[in-house]
Amino acid sequence: MPDTKQTFIHQQNHFMKKFILPALSLIAAIILLSITGCKPKNAGNATEGDAASRVYVPPGKYDELYNFVSGGFSGQVTVYGIPSGRLLRVIPVFSLDPQDGWGYSEETKPMLNTSHGMVPWDDQHHLELSQTNGEIDGRWLFANGNNTPRIARLDLKTFRTAEILEIPNSAGNHSSPFITENTEYVVAGTRFSVPMDNKNGDVPIDTYKKNFKGTVSFISVDPQSGNMKLAFQLLLPGVDFDLSHAGKGPSHGWFFFSCYNSEQAHTLLEVNASQRDKDFIMAVNWKKAEEYIKQGKGQKQTVKYAHNVYNESTHTATSTMETQTTVLDVKDFPDIVYLIPCPKSPHGCDVDPTGEYIVGSGKLAALIPVFSFSKIQAAIASKNFDGNYDGIPVIKYEAALHGEVKKPGLGPLHTEFDGKGNAYTTMFISSEIVKWSLKDLKVLDRHATYYSPGHLMIPGGDSKKPYGKYLIAYNKITKDRYLPTGPELAQSAQLFDISGDKMKLLSDYPSIGEPHYAQAAPADLIAKNSTKIFKIEDNKNPYVTMGEKNSKVVRTGNRVDVYMTMIRSHFSPDNIEGVRVGDDVYFHLTNLEQDWDVPHGFAVRNANTAELLVMPGETQTLKWTPDVSGMYPFYCTDFCSALHQEMQGYIRISPKGSNVPISFSLGKNSDAPGEATLDDSIKTK
């Protein structure tokens, strides 16, 4: 018994030393920093003396850059002007938006359809601007849905969501929507490994290593229309894929992913997924995978996923349910995937503008490893491997390594590049941005942030052509930065000038939701192509009303279609009778304006949906089923003219079974004989 007891004590001590004490030390360091180290001296006066003038954009002048920011748990995308920090737009993507009726109008409801029905929310983490030859081209913006795995494409001519594709065989669509240098593919890796959709997912959780798999999805993008299609998927071991970036230049044809939980743990990951000294950066030869697909390799799987497309000609979305995907099991194709050891729990995975260097960021590491693409290729050619992981060759760490950035700070997360040979990395725990040289891996500068930065953004910082003037840190903690707003505070964006040798803090401003990643592009690249109106003559919506004289109300059984026009400052018709309780009423609203920035809104009293905001030349439909008889005003919700308040009308709802006939009118005051009418043709007899 003494030997057994001694062995047990030894095992306890080993567990404490290896897992518990390091975790407690990290927690203690974080607490200490949050109490004493987070707030630098003179935090409130940390900007340069001329900072205000450098971010000031005079009234009537435009910003230099569009900054597209992920909305996190808001499910939307926000657009800011840089350097001013002015909020320009909130673009609805995955979440219902009562501001413009996104997901409420009959035309946009299909955009939120999934294989699980309508899902009106998502966790939007990352964004990626389309590229041509590795440079931002200003055409499209891609956004990921992390919770219900989806990829969205936003059209930057209209600043609208044009397409949403659900991803099968995925859970936690986190390492997305990163793109290849000519936008050939949008790539998405799953954060949570799960049983595949064509398998029975009702398995014991402790069969994780046997039944749980990871996937990486390659979504092709049509070079002209931008339309997306699920091209193929890679079946991978059950690890967690965190972030990714595509190669460029010499590394074009490859994709790189950070992977954690190589232990394949399924409980208490903060301990059980931190046992190994190193996890992996995964290198994928997507050109080789593409060849196999063209040869007809891979397994066809029957799955179910939604593909939603918005048509700007009809102003209407359609949802199609797809039923097939092609899966390549990497065990069967050993020349597709390779693993590179990386300090434990890597988060960021970033490729420099030359395409030669791949930066991994181990969240718990006191260094930053930088890998060389040419060395990776040499190691593969000479089979300089250190065994394999679940059948995948593991390249020796030293064989792939360009070098390590020593003592950069605490908690490295993400890196971007200025195009001048410098890299910038966020340090979450020590609350700073660190600038270092790619050539000699020396730290060149560091600047405090306020506080705990996650992602950072340099315009074009993940492309071949960074613009390099500004850097924005997206901070998770904002204690003492803004006026208190109860228990929850807005997160902050902090703008730095990086044009000189030293970083200079210029300004900060609150942000919407929880920003994760962001992308920025020169304003003149996008603004010149911006849509101002939709030509009414090009409106192909089946319910369009081409002029007031075509306004009408039509009953078909218990369905009532109202063909209504909007123009400053009235609706046509503006008086409707004969609708009954329980009728399905469809208001088909056509905005007849042909002038920039003259939308009209529409809302009806007590409707349990939302308003609609209809752009010039556009048609949108609001469905309403009245449940109580009475008089219901409707009105324009968007201030459009001096007589905006007068833009209103009434719909009379009669009891169910009533024999009140359908009638409608505009400009007729029946109780005021002799009053002039605007258009006697718009009425029923």
C-alpha positions, 0 to 999 in steps of 0.5 A: 500500500505505501508504494501505491500511495507514493505513486498516487502522490507522485501523479498528483504532483506531476499533474499540478506541475504540468497543468494546474500551476501553469494555468494558475500562473497565467490566470494570476498574470492576467488578473495582475495586468488587469489591475495594474498593468492594463492602464498605462500612465497618462492613458487619457492623454496618450495621443500626439499633439496634432492627432485631432487635425490628422483625423479631422475630415471637414464637413462635406469632405470624404474619408480616405478609406472605407473600413468594413468591420465584423459585427460579432454577435450582432450578425451584421457588418458595419462600415466606418470612414477612416480616418474620421471614425464616422459610422457610415452604414450598418449592413444587415447580413445574417440578422433581422434588421427592422431599420430597412426590413431585412428578413421581414420583407417577403423579398428578403426572407429567403436570404435567412433560410437554412436547412434548419429553417429560417435562422435570423441571427449569426455570430459574424467574426471575419471579413475578406475583400475580394482580390485580383492578383493579390490586391484588393479590387473593391468588388465584393466583401465576404463575411462568415457566419460562425454559429450556423455555418454560412458564408455571405457575399456583399456587393460593394456597388449596393452595400447589400448582401447579395448571396448566402451559402450554408456549409454542410459538414461544419460546426463553428465556421470560424477560420473563414472566409479567407480567399485565394489571391484571385478570389478563386475560392473562399475557404472555411474551416470548422472550429468544432469537430463533429460527426459528418452530416451523412453519419449518425451524429447521435453518438457518445461524446467520449467517442470523440476520437473515433467519430468526430471530424474536422472539415475545410470547405473550398467555395468557388467564386465566379469571376464575373458574377461572384456567385458562389458554389461549394466545390469540395471539402477536405475531411480532416482529423478532429481538431479545432481550426482557428484562423487561416490565410491563403498563400500569395506569390510563390505560395499561391496554391497553398492555404495555411490554418492554425489548429488547436486541440491536437489532444482531441479533448472534448471536456475542460479544454483550457486544461486538456487541450493545453497538454502538448507543447505544440499544436500545428499550422496546417499547410494545404496544397489546394491546387493539388486537391483541385486536380484530384477533384477534376480527375473525379476523385473524392466521395459524393455525399448526400447532405442538405444546405441552403443557397440564397441569392438576391437578384437586383433586377427583381429585387427578390431573393430565392432560396435553393436547397442543395443536396450534394457535396464532394469530400476528399479524405486526406488520408487517401491523398497524402500529398494534399496536407502537411502539419507544422508544429507551432507553440500551443494553442495558435490563434492567428495564422498570417501570410506576409505580402511576399508570400514567403513568411507564415506567422503563427501566434501561440496564445500562451507562447512567449515568442512568435514563430515565423515559418518560411514557405521555401523551407516548407517546400524543401522539407516536403521534397526531402521528407524531413518529417517528424512522424505523422499525426493521424496519417498526416506528415508532420514537418520538423519544426526547425526545418520549416522555421525562418526564426522566432521573435523573442519576448515580443509581449504577452498573448500574441494573437494576430499579425498584419503587415505594412508592405515595408518589411514590418509586421505588427502583432496584437498582444492581448494580455500585455495590451499592446501592439508590437512592431517587428522586422520580418528580416531579422525578427527584431522588435522595433516599436511597441505601443499600448492599447486600451485594452486587450486587443484582439484583431488588428487591421492595416488597409490591405494588410493581408494582401500583396499591396498594403497601404500602410498608413494606418493601423486599427486595433480592435480592443475587447476591454474599454473600462474608463474609455467612454461614459459608462452605459450600465454593465455592458460597455462598447468595444473600441477601435483605436486608430494609429499612424504607422507611416513613420518609424514609431506608431502614434495613437490618433483617436479611438471610438466605440464600435457596434457588436463585438468586432473581430476582424476588419478590412479596409480599402481606398474610398476611390476604389469603391465609391466610383461604382456606387449605385445611386438609384435603381432604374424604374424601367429595369424593375422586374419585380412581379409586383411592381407598380409602374406609376400611380394609375396602375395602383390597385387592390385585388382580393383572391380568396382570403389573400389581398394584394395591395399594389401601392406606389410611393412618391413625395409626399403620398401613397397611392392609394392612401385609403383602402376598405374591404379588408377583413380580419384573418386576410393575408394582406400583401403591401407591394410598395414601389418607390417611384423616385429616381433621385439619389438618397430618397428612400421611402419607409412604410409601416402599418399600425400594430403590424407584428413585423417591421417597417420597410425601407424602399430605395428609389426604383425598388419594389418591396413587399410587407405581409400583414395578417390583421387579427382585430377589426378597426382603423389602421393608419399607415405612414412613411417612416423615412423623413423624405420632404417638408410634407413628410408628416402628410405622407400617410393613409388608412386601411379599414379592417372589417370583421371576418365574414363582413360583406364590405367590398374592396375599395381604394382611392387617392385624393377623394374626400367623400365627406367634403363635397367639392374638394378637388381630387388628384386622380379620379382614375385611381378608385373603384366604383 
